[in-house]
Amino acid sequence: MAVKAAVVLRTLRESGPGLLVPAAWLVVAAAHRGVVSTRSIFIAHLVMVAFIMFFLVTGWDEMNDRALQGWRVVMVVGVGITLSGIAGFLIDSVATPLLAISLIGWMVIPAIGLFYTGAVLPEAAIIYVASGTLSIVGPIIYFLSFLVGVDLIAIAGIGVTAVGQTLGIGDAVLRY
């Protein structure tokens, strides 16, 4: 039974992010459009912290090599970013900046991990540089939506970020 549990945990660690990353960005876009409630996004933040902590605790020792070292840093920083979002839901007086830190942080920080991965895996540099670039272009497009006042441009920025990060994590899942 213990062997079966270990296999399930390993499979979840290896394949889970390939499903969680695009799903998370779909929920963000839906929330931005008002389709998903604020309470649901709060719960999603709680679940995200739990998943990140699960990946860190169960995979810490395995993340000592090449690209995984960079992703360990991304996840540790990601816990803080996500906790700032949770605090934003709980403390009305600072909600806007804390929620912005959470959103923009999750748009940008993985881009750094993607570029790092491209640098340490020359055989995959093209996919990771491209996915990192999309992950940086996404928040730029998102900010432009506020300048021009067109909400659909914000959705496009979220979408570009989602595509970039999904390409990167998809390659990682297949490569791992």
C-alpha positions in Angstrom: 0.0 0.0 0.0 2.8 2.4 0.9 4.5 1.8 -2.5 1.2 2.6 -4.3 0.8 5.8 -2.3 4.4 6.8 -3.2 3.7 6.1 -6.8 0.6 8.3 -6.7 2.4 11.1 -4.9 5.2 11.0 -7.5 2.8 11.0 -10.4 1.0 14.0 -8.9 4.2 15.9 -8.4 5.4 15.1 -11.9 2.2 15.6 -13.9 0.0 17.8 -11.6 1.5 21.2 -12.6 0.8 20.4 -16.3 -2.9 20.5 -15.4 -2.9 23.1 -12.6 -1.1 25.9 -14.4 -3.5 26.2 -17.3 -6.5 25.6 -15.0 -5.4 28.4 -12.7 -5.1 30.9 -15.5 -8.5 29.9 -16.8 -9.9 30.7 -13.4 -8.1 34.0 -13.2 -9.5 35.0 -16.6 -13.0 33.9 -15.5 -12.7 35.9 -12.2 -11.5 38.9 -14.1 -14.7 38.7 -16.2 -16.8 38.3 -13.1 -17.8 34.6 -13.8 -16.0 33.3 -10.7 -16.8 34.8 -7.3 -14.3 36.5 -5.0 -14.8 33.8 -2.4 -13.9 31.2 -5.0 -10.6 33.0 -5.8 -9.9 33.3 -2.1 -10.4 29.5 -1.8 -8.2 29.0 -4.9 -5.4 30.9 -3.2 -5.7 28.7 -0.1 -5.6 25.6 -2.3 -2.6 27.0 -4.3 -0.6 27.5 -1.1 -1.4 23.9 -0.1 -0.3 22.5 -3.5 2.9 24.6 -3.6 3.7 23.5 0.0 3.0 19.8 -1.0 5.3 20.1 -4.0 8.0 21.8 -1.9 7.8 19.3 1.0 7.6 16.2 -1.1 10.1 17.2 -3.7 12.6 19.4 -2.0 15.5 17.0 -2.1 14.9 16.1 -5.7 15.0 19.8 -6.7 18.8 20.0 -6.2 19.6 19.5 -9.9 19.7 21.8 -12.9 16.4 23.4 -13.8 14.6 22.2 -10.7 16.8 24.4 -8.5 15.3 27.4 -10.2 11.8 26.1 -9.8 12.3 25.5 -6.1 13.1 29.2 -5.8 10.0 30.1 -7.9 7.8 28.0 -5.6 9.3 29.4 -2.4 8.7 33.0 -3.7 5.3 31.9 -4.9 4.2 30.9 -1.4 4.9 34.5 -0.3 3.1 35.9 -3.4 0.1 33.7 -2.8 0.0 34.6 0.9 0.0 38.3 -0.1 -3.1 37.5 -2.1 -4.7 35.7 0.8 -4.0 38.7 3.0 -5.5 40.9 0.4 -8.8 39.1 0.8 -8.7 39.4 4.5 -7.5 43.0 5.0 -9.7 45.5 3.1 -7.4 48.5 3.6 -4.6 47.0 1.6 -6.6 44.6 -0.6 -5.8 46.2 -3.9 -2.0 46.3 -3.7 -1.8 42.8 -2.1 -4.0 41.3 -4.8 -2.0 43.1 -7.5 1.2 41.6 -6.0 -0.4 38.1 -6.2 -1.6 38.5 -9.8 1.4 40.3 -11.3 3.8 38.1 -9.2 2.4 35.0 -10.7 2.6 36.5 -14.1 6.3 37.5 -13.8 8.0 35.1 -11.3 7.5 32.0 -13.4 9.0 33.8 -16.4 12.2 34.1 -14.5 12.1 30.3 -13.9 11.4 29.7 -17.6 14.3 31.8 -18.7 16.6 30.1 -16.1 15.4 26.7 -17.4 16.3 27.7 -20.9 19.8 28.7 -19.8 20.5 25.4 -18.0 18.8 23.2 -20.6 20.3 24.3 -23.8 18.5 21.4 -25.6 15.2 23.1 -24.7 16.3 26.7 -24.8 13.9 27.7 -27.6 10.8 26.5 -25.8 11.7 28.0 -22.5 12.9 31.4 -23.9 9.7 31.6 -25.9 7.5 30.6 -23.0 9.3 33.0 -20.7 8.9 35.8 -23.2 5.2 35.2 -23.5 5.0 35.2 -19.7 6.6 38.7 -19.7 4.6 40.0 -22.6 1.3 39.0 -20.9 1.6 41.4 -17.9 2.6 44.2 -20.3 -0.6 43.6 -22.3 -2.5 43.4 -19.0 -1.2 46.9 -18.0 -2.0 48.3 -21.4 -5.6 47.4 -20.8 -5.7 49.9 -18.0 -4.2 52.6 -20.2 -6.7 52.1 -23.0 -9.6 51.1 -20.8 -10.5 47.9 -22.7 -11.2 45.0 -20.4 -10.7 42.4 -23.2 -7.1 43.5 -23.5 -6.6 42.4 -19.9 -8.0 39.0 -20.8 -5.6 38.9 -23.7 -2.7 39.6 -21.3 -3.8 36.8 -19.0 -4.2 34.5 -22.0 -0.7 35.3 -23.3 0.7 34.6 -19.8 -1.3 31.4 -19.6 0.0 30.2 -23.0 3.6 30.9 -22.1 3.5 29.2 -18.8 1.5 26.3 -20.1 4.1 25.7 -22.9 6.9 25.7 -20.4 5.2 23.4 -17.9 3.9 21.2 -20.7 7.5 20.7 -21.9 8.7 20.1 -18.3 6.0 17.4 -17.7 6.9 15.6 -21.0 10.6 16.0 -20.4 10.6 14.8 -16.7 
